[in-house]
């Protein structure tokens, strides 16, 4: 079929929902996001066949979705998680070897755990790292670590194809043209 999947929301923000009536301190709006997503799933299913996947955005609260998917019998679904290592103060303090460990081993472990309950789609990732780590000589090593870490995922999408400056770790086309990311890396032919 021409249509493979529909994502309900990209990067839904559960903390915005929290301002609008979360009942319990631990809710933080995630219950409202899950209720909305479930209604959206059923609305989509009225109009598209079950072979079209419906992708749920995790709202940056990935673990909260395990019990959700255990409780609901949903057909052909995936959970979209975004994994970056450049935005937080923790990210800025990490060594490059720590970034590699997180990208390859911690991510692999997380995805394997989650895949027991739902297909995992890493809907956004990049080679962006905080300075001074964002050095072109390290990009291939970081790319390989991430692709190994995501090997168990149902799928992934790089952010973005051609939006950022050419020589950045955010431009997939440039990274492939410069042979930093090579097809054999995502086809499983390159192992660390």
N, C-alpha and C positions, 0 to 999 in steps of 0.2 A: 504493500500500500504506500501511497505517497505521504501519508501522515503517520509518523512513527510514535510521537508522544506530544502531550500537552502539559505544560507546567502551570499549576494553579497560580502561584505568585513567585516572583523572584525576590529573594531576600526580604521576606515578610519580617516586620519588626515587632516581636512580642512585647517589647517594652513600651511601644506606643499604645498597644492594646491595654497594657496595665493601667494607664492613666484613665481608661474608660471603664473602670468598674471591676477589676480583679477582686474576687472575694477573699481569697486566702493569700497570705504573704508569699507562700511558695508557688502560687499560680503564676505570677508575673505576666499574665496574659496568654500563656502558652495554651491553656485550656480553651480559651476563646479562639485562638488561631486554629487549633485542632478541630473545633466544632465547625468553624467556617470552612476549613479544608475538606472535611467530610461532606458537608452540604455541596460544596463545589464539585467534589468527586461524583456524587450521585447526579448532579445536574449535567455534568459532562457525559456520564454514561448514558443518559437519555438520548444523546445526539451522536455519539461515536461508538463504534463497535469495541468489544472487549480486547481485541488484539492491538488497539491503540493504548499505549501506556499513559498513565496519569502520574505526573511527578509532583510530589509535595515538597515545598520549601521548608527547611527545618527551623527557620526563625532564629538561627544561631543557638538552638537549644537541642542539640542532636539527641542526647540520651533520653529526653522526654518522649521521644517518638517510639521507643522500643515497646512500651506497654500499649501505646495507641495501636500499633500494627498487630500486636498480639490479640487485642480485643476486637478487631474488626476484620471481617473476611472480605478483603478487597482484591480484585483481579488486576494483574498487570500494572503494578504500581512501583514507584521508586522514590527514594528520599534524596533530595538535592542538598548536598553539603558543600560549603565553600571553605577552602583551606589556603590561607595565606600566612606568611611568617614575617610580616614586615610592618605591621601597624601598631602593635602594643609596645609598652615600655619593656616588657619581658623579651619580646622579639629583638629589640634594640640592644639588649644586654647580652644576648647569646653569642657564643663563639660560632664560627662557621661549621665546625665539626658537630656542634649541638644542633644546628639547623639541619645538617645532613641526617643525623640520627632521628630527629623528629619526622622529617620528610619520608624517610625510608621505613624505619622500624615502628615508630609510634603510630604513624598513619596506617601502615599495613595491619597492625594489631587492631586498631579502631575499626577499620573497614571490615576485617574478618568477623569481628564481634557483631557489628551491625547487620552484615549480610545474612546472618542467621534469621533475621526477622523481616528484612525488606531489601530489595535491590538498592544499592548505593550508587548514586550518580554524583561524582565530584564536578559540580556544575561550574565552578570557577577555581582556577589556580594559575599561578604565573611563576616566573623566575625572579620576581621582585624581592629583594632583601634590603634591610636597612643598611645604610652606609656604616662602616667601610666594607661590608661584605659584598655589596653589589658590584663586583669586579668581573669583567667579561671573561677572565681566565677561569673563573669558578662556575660559570653558568652551566656548562655541559655536565659537570659533576653534580650540581644541584638538580638539574633536569633529570638525570638518570636516577638519582635517589628518589625523587618524587614519583617518577613513572614506575619504579619498582614498588614503592609504597602503595601505589594505586592499582597494582596489577590485579588484585582480587575484586576491584570495584566493577559494577555492572557497566559503567561507562564514565567518561570524563569529557570536559570541554575546557579549553584554554581561554583565558581572558587576556587579550582579545586577538582577533585575526590580524588586524592592521589599523589600530587606532592610535597607539602610543608612538613616540619617536622611534625611528628605525632601529637604533642601536640599544633599545631598552629591553629589559627582561619581561616586558608586557606585550611584545609584538611577535606573535606566533610565526607569521610569514617571514619576518626578518630572521628569527631564530633558526628556522628550517633552511632558509637561503644561506645563512652563515654556517650551517652544519653544526650548530650547537645542539639542536634537537634533530635527531635523525629518525626516519621511519622505523628502522630496526629497533629503536628504543621502545616504541610503543607496540610493536608487533611481537615483542617478547624474545627477540633474538639477541639482545644485549643484556647481560647480567653483570652485576657488580661482583 
